[in-house]
Amino acid sequence: MNETIFTDFAAGLRGPVIRPTDAEYEDARSLYNGMIDKHPMAIARCTDAADVIAAVNFGRINKLPIAIRGGGHNGPGLGSVDDGLVIDLSGMKGVRVDPAARTVRVGAGCTTGDVDHATHAFGQAVPFGIISTTGVAGLTLSGGHGYLSRQYGLAIDNLLEADVVLADGRFVTASETQNADLFWALRGGGGNFGVVTSFLFRTNPAKILYGGPIAYAIEDAEAIMRWYRDFQLKAPPEFYVFLGLQGIPPTAPFPEEHWNKIMCVLLVAHNGEGGEAAVNEIRSELPTPLFDWCGPIPYTGLQTLFDPFYPKGLQWYWKGDFVKTLPDAAIRAHVAHASKANIFSAMHLYPIDCAVHAKKPTDTAWNTRDALWSMVIVGLSPDPADRQAIRDWATGYWKDVHPHDLAGAYPNFMMTDEGEGRLHATFGSNYAKLASIKRAYDPDNLFRVNHNIPPAH
């Protein structure tokens, strides 16, 4: 393309347009998942909605594939595209809390940690994520679950409105009363429908929780998983526990005698009265742990526990499922595969019941309102030489447990090799409506660098 076109484009933006010849290009194009290497033609670092409008129009007019990058945490690397335009929202980080209305306005470049920091001062939180470096936009648009979801629902269940730049460059607000069909689609349908420039969320009480990790030997994992499936059914909404099978890093603060072991970990988050007593009760029912770091903890502290272990640039391969039952055969398969993992890889079962089940499948694009867990299997390594090994491990693991699970999965736990059938399974009876809304708002499928839902014919 003619360089003058990019020069003129850059002159009209407040933020920079980074090209392959620029010194900062290599850093700007790098992705969270070090396994993925993409070379966009240009990266437009937007500072406001006007920049986004200009970037969308530029990409459309010049027939460039467009990728949208928010917080930059996307596992399959959908925040970038080869030989196309990246609309980078990472500089749009404004957060404004309204403590009286119990809402927070969030810029599309924010991470969950940015929002947690702002809302925590008021004893409030939005239920999203377990890692503070996760981008709010990508997490929310695919649903968003985290430590507070049993109590307050998904991130999308707390979304009140969104400002969106559409494929034709128009700027609209989507809510229950404005562009309600678009608002419905944004709540779980991903980045298919436009570029969200800001979100308005409802906030919920969360300040000091009783929580943290309790780790057990992998030899106890089968018994703990059988206990866990029964506990989940009777636990009150404020008592959240996710279960993980993963390695113990060979570093402080972990006890040196347990370094490099595979463990079964319960990550506890009790957001209510009597948290210590409730956790003491489960302590009495379970084997002696390798370590128990569960105690009073700020919500922001809980959200940042995993941050040091998942920096940008590691090799990632994810497989996910929605899980409704956890039979003994599935438990045996989980433990068998987890026992063969490297110390970086993991399987997590995240609860998505209680408040998540209060919505009907047709209330939002997120269709699966009857599963108990969202499962992710993460093949992970800092070494690029391991990329095939972690992919093989995660895929083999998933193939053995998937027959016990539902057909669909949380889109944020899907790579790009899942196939169209998985999206149909994930959205179920909502898929046709999503395709129809896609036709109304993006008939030419401009926004296709995502888990794509093509426009209905």
Secondary structure, DSSP 4 states (H G I P E B T S, - for coil): --HHHHHHHHHT-SS-EE-TTSTTHHHHH--SSTT-----SEEEE--SHHHHHHHHHHHHHTT--EEEESSS--TT-TT--TTSEEEE-TT---EEEETTTTEEEEETT-BHHHHHHHHHTTTEE---BSSTTSBHHHHHHT---BTTHHHH--TGGGEEEEEEE-TTS-EEEEESSSSHHHHHHHTTSGGGS-EEEEEEEE-EE-SEEEEEEEEEEGGGHHHHHHHHHHHHHH--TTEEEEEEEEEPPSSTTS-GGGTT-EEEEEEEEE-STTHHHHHHHHHHHSPPPSEE--EEEEHHHHHTTTGGGS-TT-EEEEEEEEES---HHHHHHHHHHHTTS-SS-EEEEEE--GGGGGS-TTTSS----S-SEEEEEEEEES-GGGHHHHHHHHHHHHHHHGGGS-S---GGG--TTS-HHHHHHHHGGGHHHHHHHHHHH-TT----SSS--PPP-
